[in-house]
Amino acid sequence: MFRRIKKAFSKFIDKASSLLFSREQLLDLIDEFKFELVSNDVAYDVAEEIAAKLVEAVENKIVKDKETLMDFLKKTIKSYFDSVEPINIFYEASKTKPYIIVFLGVNGVGKTTTIAKTAVLFKEKGFKPLMVAADTFRAGAQEQLRVHGERTGIPVFMGKYGADPASIAFDAIRHAETRGYDVVLIDTAGRMHTDSNLVDELRKIIRVAKPHRKILVVDALTGNDAIEQAVFFDKAVGVDAVIVTKVDAYEQGGVPLSIVYSIRKPIIMIGVGQGYKDLKPFNIDEFLDKILPIK
Ligand SMILES: Nc1nc2c(ncn2[C@@H]2O[C@H](COP(=O)(O)OP(=O)(O)OP(=O)(O)O)[C@@H](O)[C@H]2O)c(=O)[nH]1
């Protein structure tokens, strides 16, 4: 996990230290480091910003040895994550009933599995969740959620194939209200994120379901595509928070930072495997410990 970005940081920190922080040589090295970050899925704008801040810190002698460089990198990266408003869906759900989440994301990113994992987390915390199959475009999507429901023992509200997804969401919420469900987790279609019909469909679901949160699911392994999807969905329908999947198999490491930088929304959880328990809260300090070399 995050092996490649960690290697890039280690290489840069070691080289910078061996140059004894000679200003001229360091400037070239910072430029090289910037592209190393970009090749590890750090969006160009943020890589450039980090590089510019680093040059300034060197000029001002804030960064003058290995220790101050490590400290600088840690604080700078952390500041991007700290500048976004955190969201705690479990706390929010304890205040509102039923608490409604609409999940967004393109096909294949692990959205359906993530909904099941999230439902399992809610159940473990004592909530009564309902999963809703509102992707009526692909028959397989409904079936997939039904299977997750069977395996996890969490009920699934199914709509008919081809039915209006917004009306399914509406019926599901009424059903949740009358049956005493605490949390409603709505799956949506994810065909081609550039499809304008999809955007209209999502907008309608959101208008009808009035979700408390819209959570985007992206696959870390898709790198720049994940960042583009975040920008696209945020512009199209507004994203409140992001879950990044397949982090267990992800080595580049730049996706979380790039997403937070690009849409200024928090990463709330990460998928770390295929099992239902493999969804963890995203913790910035743990993330920094994994991507930055230890002393
Ligand atoms: N290693 C790993 N695999 C994951 C993770 N999350 C999901 N997957 C796998 O990714 C594959 C796709 O997941 P789905 O949930 O079917 O994806 P989806 O976005 O619903 O895709 P569509 O059904 O095509 O819309 C499945 O094999 C999942 O088990 C994760 O965090 N780590």
The ligand as a Tripos MOL2 file, in Angstrom:
@<TRIPOS>MOLECULE
LIG
   32    34     1     0     0
SMALL
NO_CHARGES

@<TRIPOS>ATOM
      1 N1         -9.1750   -5.3760   -3.2830 N.pl3     1 LIG1
      2 C1        -10.3220   -4.7100   -3.1750 C.ar      1 LIG1
      3 N2        -11.3550   -5.0170   -3.9840 N.ar      1 LIG1
      4 C2        -12.5020   -4.3140   -3.8500 C.ar      1 LIG1
      5 C3        -12.6310   -3.2660   -2.9210 C.ar      1 LIG1
      6 N3        -13.8870   -2.7480   -3.0500 N.ar      1 LIG1
      7 C4        -14.5000   -3.4680   -4.0210 C.ar      1 LIG1
      8 N4        -13.6690   -4.4010   -4.5170 N.ar      1 LIG1
      9 C5        -13.9340   -5.3760   -5.5920 C.3       1 LIG1
     10 O1        -14.1230   -4.6760   -6.8060 O.3       1 LIG1
     11 C6        -15.0030   -5.4030   -7.6550 C.3       1 LIG1
     12 C7        -16.0860   -4.4750   -8.1800 C.3       1 LIG1
     13 O2        -16.9210   -4.1400   -7.1030 O.3       1 LIG1
     14 P1        -18.4660   -3.8490   -7.2960 P.3       1 LIG1
     15 O3        -19.0060   -3.5000   -5.9810 O.co2     1 LIG1
     16 O4        -19.0760   -4.9550   -8.0690 O.co2     1 LIG1
     17 O5        -18.3680   -2.5730   -8.2100 O.3       1 LIG1
     18 P2        -19.4720   -1.5770   -8.6850 P.3       1 LIG1
     19 O6        -18.9210   -0.2220   -8.6650 O.co2     1 LIG1
     20 O7        -20.7660   -1.8010   -8.0210 O.co2     1 LIG1
     21 O8        -19.5290   -2.0100  -10.1400 O.3       1 LIG1
     22 P3        -20.7750   -2.1510  -11.0080 P.3       1 LIG1
     23 O9        -21.5830   -3.2410  -10.3920 O.co2     1 LIG1
     24 O10       -20.1400   -2.5380  -12.3200 O.co2     1 LIG1
     25 O11       -21.4130   -0.8230  -10.9850 O.co2     1 LIG1
     26 C8        -15.5230   -6.5640   -6.8270 C.3       1 LIG1
     27 O12       -14.7990   -7.7120   -7.1560 O.3       1 LIG1
     28 C9        -15.2100   -6.1340   -5.3890 C.3       1 LIG1
     29 O13       -15.0180   -7.2130   -4.5200 O.3       1 LIG1
     30 C10       -11.5050   -2.9440   -2.0920 C.ar      1 LIG1
     31 O14       -11.5170   -2.0240   -1.2660 O.2       1 LIG1
     32 N5        -10.3820   -3.7020   -2.2610 N.ar      1 LIG1
@<TRIPOS>BOND
     1     1     2 1
     2     2     3 ar
     3     2    32 ar
     4     3     4 ar
     5     4     5 ar
     6     4     8 ar
     7     5     6 ar
     8     5    30 ar
     9     6     7 ar
    10     7     8 ar
    11     8     9 1
    12     9    10 1
    13     9    28 1
    14    10    11 1
    15    11    12 1
    16    11    26 1
    17    12    13 1
    18    13    14 1
    19    14    15 2
    20    14    16 1
    21    14    17 1
    22    17    18 1
    23    18    19 2
    24    18    20 1
    25    18    21 1
    26    21    22 1
    27    22    23 2
    28    22    24 1
    29    22    25 1
    30    26    27 1
    31    26    28 1
    32    28    29 1
    33    30    31 2
    34    30    32 ar
@<TRIPOS>SUBSTRUCTURE
     1 LIG1         1 GROUP 0 **** ****
